Each structure stands twice: as C-alpha cells, then as structure tokens.
Amino acid sequence: MDESLTDLTEKQVVNLCDGKILGYIVDFKIDVCCGRLTAIILPGEGGIFGFKKCTDIVIPWEKICKIGKDAIIVDIGPIPHEEDKGKKKKFYL
C-alpha cells in the first residue's frame, strides 16, 4: 500500500498502550542523507487558535506499529502530564 505524507496527516494517531487518540500529524522528521522518515510530530495538548503553548510530541518511526485505513497505531507507553515535561519545545519518546 502506497501512502503519501498528506495521506498520513489525515489519519488519527492512536496509542496502543491506553487507546488514547493523540491527534493528527503536524510535521515529520526526515533524514535527508538517507532519504527516510525518522519520526512523526504531533501537537501537544493545550494550544489555542493555532498557537502552541505546549510541547510537541515526537514519535520515532520505530514506534509505529501499524498504518491502517483510518488510523496510525503507535506503541509509546503512557504520555507524561504537561507538568512532568518541563519547558522543552519538543517531547521525545
């Protein structure tokens, strides 16, 4: 099955650990030397009117279990609460 990056951004990302819907992909990390996707980036909780006041969630490609028709299943374990993340711009799993 061939997927474009646009196709991936239209699928909900779901955490296998707890079934929580994490949201939709807003960006990607790409290794330009190898030409491969290395991570997907999701917005953290708490943004308003398109402005982010929270950390992004960066999920390594290896944590993706399945890309289905409507959803992307990831296995990242429980997500720490905002107060546990500190003030980093991105939260890496």
GIMO-V846798 format. One line per field, one symbol per residue. ss: DSSP state (A for helix, B for strand, O for the rest). psi: psi as a letter, one per 30 degrees, with the letter a starting at -180 (. if undefined). burial: + if it has 24 or more other C-alpha atoms within 12 Angstrom, else -. Layout:
# GIMO-V846798
ss->???
psi->???
burial->???
This chain:
# GIMO-V846798
ss->OOOOAAAAAOOBBBBOOOOOBBBBBBBBBBBOOOOBBBBBBBOOOOOBOOBOOOOBBBBBAAABBBBOOOBBBBOOOOOOOAAAAOOOOBBBO
psi->kkkleeeefgkkkkkeeggkjfalkfllkkjfefhlkfllklkllflkhfkkgakljjjkeffkekjaeflkkljgakkllefffaglekjk.
burial->-------+--+++++-----++++++-+----------+++++++--------++++++++-++------++++++--+-----------+-+
